[in-house]
Amino acid sequence: MAQKNRLGWAVYLAGALLIVVLVFFLVELFSFNQGSSGIEPVSSGAYRDRVDALLAIADPANAEAAIQRYGCPACHRAGAENGIAPSWEGIAERAAERRPPMPADAYLYESIIHPEAYLVEGYPNSMVPNFGSRVSDQELGDIIAYLLTPDAR
C-alpha cells in the first residue's frame, strides 16, 4: 500500500509540474507580439555625443588595419554577395536614409555597437554580438570615419 501511495504522489507531482510548464508556455506564446518590428524610434540626436567624440579622434586612413584585425571583409566584402551582410560600397549614402532622422554617422555607430537594433531587410543579424566591447574607441572612430568616405568598399 505504501508503494502505491508513493507512486500516486509522483504522478500528481509530475502532472502539476506539467501544468506549470504548460501555463508558462501559453503565457509566453500569447504575449509574443508578432506585429511589432522591434525597431525603436530614433531621434536626430541619437548617439550624438558619443559619435562626435569618436569622430574627433578618428583617422579613416587607419581603419584598414582594424577592419582586417576583426575580419570585417569576410562578411561585408565577400559575404555581401551571399547575403551575409551589406556591402560597404555606397554605405554612407544608404546609412543616411536607413533610420530617419538619424544621420549616417549615428546609424553606422548603432549598426556596429547595437547590430540588433535595426536589421537591413534581406540580411540576418550576423554581426559579432560583443564587437562593441572588443574594439577600442580609436578603432571604432576610424572605422566609422572610413565608412563615411567614398572609398569605403
N, C-alpha and C positions, 0 to 999 in steps of 0.2 A: 504494500500500500504506500509506503514512504517513497519508493521508486516512482510510482505513478504520480504522486504529488509533485515531486521534483520535475518530472517531465512536463506536467501541466503548467507549472510556473515558467519553465523555459519557453514553452510555446507562447504563453501570454506575453512574456518579456520580448521575445522575438517579434511578435505581432505589434506590440506597442512601438518598438524601435522602427519597424517598417512604416507604421503610420506617421511617426515623427518625420522620417526621411521624406516620405511622400508629401507631407504638408509643406516642408521646406522647398521641395522641388516645385510644387504648384505655385507657391508664393513667388519664387524666382521666375518661373515661366510667365506668369501673368503680370509681373511688374516690369518685364523687359519691354522697353519702348522701341518697337521696330520702326516707327515712323520718324524717329529722331536721327539726324545726320551725325550728331555728336560734335559738330563744329561749333565752337564757342564764338560769339560775336566779338569783333575786334574793333579797335579804335585806331586812328591815325597815329596816336602816341604810344601804342603798344610796344614795349621793349625799348622805347626811345633812348632813355638814359644809358642803358646797357650797351646798345648798339653804337651810340655815339662814342662811348668810352673805348669800345673795341676798335672802331674805325680810326680813332685818334692815334692809336699806336700801330696801325696796320701798314703793311707793305705788300701789295699784291705780287711783287716780284719774288717774295719769299714763300708764296703759297705752294708752289710745286713740290717743295720738299715735304711739307705736311701732307699734301694730297697723296704723295707716294707712300709716306710712312704709314698712313692709316688705310691704305688700299682703296681709296675712293674710286679710282678708274675702273676697278673690277665691275662696279655696278653702273656708274654714271657715264662710262665711255663704252666699254664692250657690252655691258649688260643693258644699256639703253635700247639696243637693237632687239633684245629678247624680252623687253617689258619688265625688267627688274627695277629700274629707277630711271627717272627722266634724264635726258641728255643735258649737258651744261650749255650747249650751243644755243645762244639766244636767251639764256636764263634770266638775265637782268630785265629784259622786256616782259617776259612771261611772269616773272616774280612781281612786277609792279601791278599786274592785273589779277593775280590769284585770289587775294582776300581784301578787296577794297573795304575800307580806305587805308589799309596797312601798306606802307611803302615797301619797295623791293628789298631794301637792306633789312628791315624788320622781319619780313617774310622769310628771307634766307636764314636769318638767325633762328627763327622759330622752327624752320624745317630741319635744321641741324640739331638743335638742342631739344626740341619737343616734336619729333617727327610724327607722332601720332595725332597731333592737334589738327592737322589738315592733310588728307591724302589726295594726291592728284589722281583723278579718275583714270582707271586702267592700270594703276601701279599698286602693288602691295606695300605694306609697311615693312620695308626691307632694311631700313636704316638701323645701325647698331644702337640698341636702346640706351646704353650708358656712354655714348660718344661724348656728351657734354662734360662728363666727369673725367674723361681721358685726355681731352685736347686742352692745351693751355690757352689762356686769353690771347696771347700773341698769335698763336697758330689760328685760332678761331677768327680773329680780326683779319689776318692775312687771307684766309680762305674766303671770307665774305667779300673783302675788297676785290679779290681776284674774280669772283663770280659776278661782280658788278661791272667788270670791264668787258669790252667787246672781244677780248682774247680768250674768254672762258670757253673751253671745249672739252 
